[in-house]
Amino acid sequence: GEKRYAYSSSFGGTWPRANRHFHFFLNPAAGRLKQPTTLAQVQKAIHARIPEADISLIDPTTNTFRQSLGECIKNSTIPVVVGGDGSISRMCTALLELTPPSKKPEMAVIPLGSGNDAARTLGLSLTMDKALSNLSVTTTPRSIDLLELRADGSTLGHGLTLATFGFPIDVIHATKALGWLGALKYAVGTLMALTRPA
C-alpha cells in the first residue's frame, strides 16, 4: 500500500519560523550521539540556532516518546528526529499511528546516525549545521511515499527506503556490537555475515 507523508526536506522554503515550533528528539543510542560530549555539543548547537526549541533525550521505542510525539501532533509542533535510520523509521511509524486522519504527519530530520541511508536517499542535508541552519529560517514540507508491509490483511510495519529479509538482516544483526566503528561497521558486518556458519 502507498501512504503519503508530509516530510521536511531541510532545503529551506515555506514553513515560516514565526508560526511553527520545533521539538527535537535526540536518541542517545544513535551512532554519533553515543558520546556524552557529542550529545552536549548537539544540544548547544540546537539552542544556538533555535533558542525556543524543545529538546528531549529519549529512546524512540518507549511510551514516553509516543506521549511526547502525541503532544507535538496536538499542538501542531514539528517533531525533529535527531539520529539515524532506526530513529527515523520509529518516528515515521509512530506518527502514522498517532496522527488523526484530518492531519498530515510532519517531521524534520537532523541525520546523526552511522549510515544515514534514509537521509542520503531522500537528498537531505547530511551536516548538522546545514540542517539546523535551514530549520532556523524556513523549510519546505515535501510529501514522500512510504512502503507499507502487509500480510493477511494486517499492517506489519512501514519503511522509508527499503524492505528486506534474509542476508541484509544478518548484516544488521552483526553490526549491533560494532557501533564504535561508525559507518565502517556495515562493511565489517557484511564480512561477518558472509563468514558465519549456515
Contacts in CASP RR format, 6 or more apart in sequence:
PFRMAT RR
TARGET T0000
AUTHOR 0000-0000-0000
METHOD contacts of the structure
MODEL  1
GEKRYAYSSSFGGTWPRANRHFHFFLNPAAGRLKQPTTLAQVQKAIHARI
PEADISLIDPTTNTFRQSLGECIKNSTIPVVVGGDGSISRMCTALLELTP
PSKKPEMAVIPLGSGNDAARTLGLSLTMDKALSNLSVTTTPRSIDLLELR
ADGSTLGHGLTLATFGFPIDVIHATKALGWLGALKYAVGTLMALTRPA
1 147 0 8 1.000
1 148 0 8 1.000
1 150 0 8 1.000
2 145 0 8 1.000
2 146 0 8 1.000
2 148 0 8 1.000
3 96 0 8 1.000
3 145 0 8 1.000
3 146 0 8 1.000
3 148 0 8 1.000
3 158 0 8 1.000
4 104 0 8 1.000
4 143 0 8 1.000
4 144 0 8 1.000
4 145 0 8 1.000
4 146 0 8 1.000
5 92 0 8 1.000
5 95 0 8 1.000
5 96 0 8 1.000
5 104 0 8 1.000
5 105 0 8 1.000
5 143 0 8 1.000
5 144 0 8 1.000
5 145 0 8 1.000
5 146 0 8 1.000
6 104 0 8 1.000
6 105 0 8 1.000
6 106 0 8 1.000
6 141 0 8 1.000
6 142 0 8 1.000
6 143 0 8 1.000
7 106 0 8 1.000
7 107 0 8 1.000
7 122 0 8 1.000
7 141 0 8 1.000
7 142 0 8 1.000
7 143 0 8 1.000
7 144 0 8 1.000
8 15 0 8 1.000
8 78 0 8 1.000
8 80 0 8 1.000
8 106 0 8 1.000
8 107 0 8 1.000
8 108 0 8 1.000
8 109 0 8 1.000
8 135 0 8 1.000
8 139 0 8 1.000
8 140 0 8 1.000
8 141 0 8 1.000
8 142 0 8 1.000
9 122 0 8 1.000
9 123 0 8 1.000
9 124 0 8 1.000
9 139 0 8 1.000
9 140 0 8 1.000
9 141 0 8 1.000
9 142 0 8 1.000
10 108 0 8 1.000
10 109 0 8 1.000
10 110 0 8 1.000
10 124 0 8 1.000
10 125 0 8 1.000
10 130 0 8 1.000
10 131 0 8 1.000
10 134 0 8 1.000
10 135 0 8 1.000
10 139 0 8 1.000
11 125 0 8 1.000
11 134 0 8 1.000
11 139 0 8 1.000
11 140 0 8 1.000
12 134 0 8 1.000
12 137 0 8 1.000
12 138 0 8 1.000
12 139 0 8 1.000
12 140 0 8 1.000
13 137 0 8 1.000
13 138 0 8 1.000
13 139 0 8 1.000
13 140 0 8 1.000
14 138 0 8 1.000
14 139 0 8 1.000
14 140 0 8 1.000
14 141 0 8 1.000
15 78 0 8 1.000
15 138 0 8 1.000
15 139 0 8 1.000
15 140 0 8 1.000
15 141 0 8 1.000
16 138 0 8 1.000
17 136 0 8 1.000
17 137 0 8 1.000
17 138 0 8 1.000
20 76 0 8 1.000
20 77 0 8 1.000
20 78 0 8 1.000
21 52 0 8 1.000
21 53 0 8 1.000
21 54 0 8 1.000
21 75 0 8 1.000
21 76 0 8 1.000
21 77 0 8 1.000
21 78 0 8 1.000
22 50 0 8 1.000
22 53 0 8 1.000
22 54 0 8 1.000
22 77 0 8 1.000
22 78 0 8 1.000
22 79 0 8 1.000
22 80 0 8 1.000
22 108 0 8 1.000
22 135 0 8 1.000
23 53 0 8 1.000
23 54 0 8 1.000
23 55 0 8 1.000
23 56 0 8 1.000
23 68 0 8 1.000
23 72 0 8 1.000
23 77 0 8 1.000
23 78 0 8 1.000
23 79 0 8 1.000
23 80 0 8 1.000
24 46 0 8 1.000
24 53 0 8 1.000
24 54 0 8 1.000
24 55 0 8 1.000
24 56 0 8 1.000
24 80 0 8 1.000
24 82 0 8 1.000
24 110 0 8 1.000
25 56 0 8 1.000
25 58 0 8 1.000
25 60 0 8 1.000
25 65 0 8 1.000
25 68 0 8 1.000
25 69 0 8 1.000
25 79 0 8 1.000
25 80 0 8 1.000
25 81 0 8 1.000
25 82 0 8 1.000
25 87 0 8 1.000
25 91 0 8 1.000
26 33 0 8 1.000
26 39 0 8 1.000
26 42 0 8 1.000
26 43 0 8 1.000
26 55 0 8 1.000
26 56 0 8 1.000
26 57 0 8 1.000
26 58 0 8 1.000
26 82 0 8 1.000
26 83 0 8 1.000
27 33 0 8 1.000
27 58 0 8 1.000
27 59 0 8 1.000
27 60 0 8 1.000
27 81 0 8 1.000
27 82 0 8 1.000
27 83 0 8 1.000
27 84 0 8 1.000
27 87 0 8 1.000
28 34 0 8 1.000
28 39 0 8 1.000
28 57 0 8 1.000
28 59 0 8 1.000
29 59 0 8 1.000
30 82 0 8 1.000
30 83 0 8 1.000
30 84 0 8 1.000
30 86 0 8 1.000
30 87 0 8 1.000
30 112 0 8 1.000
30 113 0 8 1.000
30 114 0 8 1.000
31 83 0 8 1.000
31 84 0 8 1.000
31 112 0 8 1.000
31 113 0 8 1.000
31 114 0 8 1.000
31 179 0 8 1.000
31 182 0 8 1.000
32 38 0 8 1.000
32 83 0 8 1.000
32 112 0 8 1.000
32 113 0 8 1.000
32 114 0 8 1.000
32 182 0 8 1.000
33 39 0 8 1.000
33 42 0 8 1.000
33 82 0 8 1.000
33 83 0 8 1.000
33 112 0 8 1.000
33 113 0 8 1.000
34 179 0 8 1.000
39 57 0 8 1.000
42 82 0 8 1.000
42 110 0 8 1.000
42 112 0 8 1.000
42 128 0 8 1.000
43 55 0 8 1.000
45 128 0 8 1.000
45 129 0 8 1.000
45 132 0 8 1.000
46 53 0 8 1.000
46 55 0 8 1.000
46 82 0 8 1.000
46 132 0 8 1.000
47 53 0 8 1.000
47 55 0 8 1.000
49 132 0 8 1.000
49 133 0 8 1.000
49 135 0 8 1.000
49 136 0 8 1.000
50 132 0 8 1.000
50 135 0 8 1.000
50 136 0 8 1.000
53 80 0 8 1.000
54 77 0 8 1.000
56 65 0 8 1.000
56 68 0 8 1.000
58 64 0 8 1.000
58 65 0 8 1.000
58 68 0 8 1.000
59 65 0 8 1.000
60 81 0 8 1.000
60 86 0 8 1.000
60 87 0 8 1.000
60 90 0 8 1.000
60 91 0 8 1.000
60 94 0 8 1.000
61 90 0 8 1.000
65 90 0 8 1.000
65 94 0 8 1.000
66 94 0 8 1.000
66 98 0 8 1.000
69 79 0 8 1.000
69 91 0 8 1.000
69 94 0 8 1.000
69 95 0 8 1.000
69 98 0 8 1.000
70 98 0 8 1.000
71 77 0 8 1.000
72 78 0 8 1.000
72 79 0 8 1.000
73 95 0 8 1.000
73 98 0 8 1.000
73 99 0 8 1.000
73 100 0 8 1.000
73 103 0 8 1.000
78 106 0 8 1.000
78 107 0 8 1.000
78 108 0 8 1.000
79 91 0 8 1.000
79 95 0 8 1.000
79 106 0 8 1.000
79 107 0 8 1.000
79 108 0 8 1.000
80 107 0 8 1.000
80 108 0 8 1.000
80 109 0 8 1.000
80 110 0 8 1.000
80 135 0 8 1.000
81 87 0 8 1.000
81 88 0 8 1.000
81 91 0 8 1.000
81 107 0 8 1.000
81 108 0 8 1.000
81 109 0 8 1.000
81 110 0 8 1.000
82 110 0 8 1.000
82 112 0 8 1.000
83 110 0 8 1.000
83 111 0 8 1.000
83 112 0 8 1.000
83 113 0 8 1.000
84 111 0 8 1.000
84 112 0 8 1.000
84 113 0 8 1.000
84 114 0 8 1.000
84 115 0 8 1.000
84 116 0 8 1.000
84 118 0 8 1.000
84 119 0 8 1.000
85 113 0 8 1.000
85 115 0 8 1.000
85 116 0 8 1.000
85 117 0 8 1.000
85 118 0 8 1.000
85 160 0 8 1.000
87 113 0 8 1.000
88 109 0 8 1.000
88 111 0 8 1.000
88 118 0 8 1.000
88 119 0 8 1.000
88 160 0 8 1.000
89 118 0 8 1.000
89 158 0 8 1.000
89 159 0 8 1.000
89 160 0 8 1.000
91 107 0 8 1.000
92 105 0 8 1.000
92 107 0 8 1.000
92 146 0 8 1.000
92 158 0 8 1.000
92 159 0 8 1.000
92 160 0 8 1.000
93 157 0 8 1.000
93 158 0 8 1.000
95 105 0 8 1.000
95 106 0 8 1.000
95 107 0 8 1.000
96 105 0 8 1.000
96 146 0 8 1.000
96 158 0 8 1.000
99 105 0 8 1.000
104 143 0 8 1.000
106 141 0 8 1.000
108 131 0 8 1.000
108 135 0 8 1.000
108 139 0 8 1.000
109 118 0 8 1.000
109 119 0 8 1.000
109 124 0 8 1.000
109 131 0 8 1.000
110 128 0 8 1.000
110 131 0 8 1.000
110 132 0 8 1.000
111 118 0 8 1.000
111 119 0 8 1.000
111 124 0 8 1.000
111 125 0 8 1.000
111 126 0 8 1.000
111 131 0 8 1.000
112 128 0 8 1.000
114 179 0 8 1.000
114 182 0 8 1.000
114 183 0 8 1.000
114 185 0 8 1.000
114 186 0 8 1.000
115 182 0 8 1.000
115 183 0 8 1.000
115 186 0 8 1.000
116 126 0 8 1.000
117 161 0 8 1.000
118 160 0 8 1.000
118 161 0 8 1.000
119 125 0 8 1.000
119 126 0 8 1.000
120 126 0 8 1.000
121 160 0 8 1.000
121 161 0 8 1.000
122 144 0 8 1.000
122 160 0 8 1.000
122 161 0 8 1.000
124 131 0 8 1.000
125 131 0 8 1.000
125 134 0 8 1.000
144 160 0 8 1.000
146 158 0 8 1.000
146 159 0 8 1.000
146 160 0 8 1.000
147 158 0 8 1.000
147 159 0 8 1.000
147 160 0 8 1.000
147 162 0 8 1.000
147 163 0 8 1.000
148 155 0 8 1.000
148 157 0 8 1.000
148 158 0 8 1.000
148 159 0 8 1.000
149 155 0 8 1.000
149 156 0 8 1.000
149 157 0 8 1.000
149 158 0 8 1.000
149 159 0 8 1.000
149 163 0 8 1.000
150 156 0 8 1.000
167 193 0 8 1.000
170 193 0 8 1.000
170 196 0 8 1.000
171 186 0 8 1.000
171 189 0 8 1.000
171 190 0 8 1.000
171 192 0 8 1.000
171 193 0 8 1.000
173 193 0 8 1.000
174 188 0 8 1.000
174 189 0 8 1.000
174 190 0 8 1.000
174 192 0 8 1.000
174 193 0 8 1.000
174 196 0 8 1.000
175 185 0 8 1.000
175 186 0 8 1.000
175 188 0 8 1.000
175 189 0 8 1.000
178 185 0 8 1.000
178 188 0 8 1.000
178 189 0 8 1.000
179 185 0 8 1.000
181 188 0 8 1.000
END
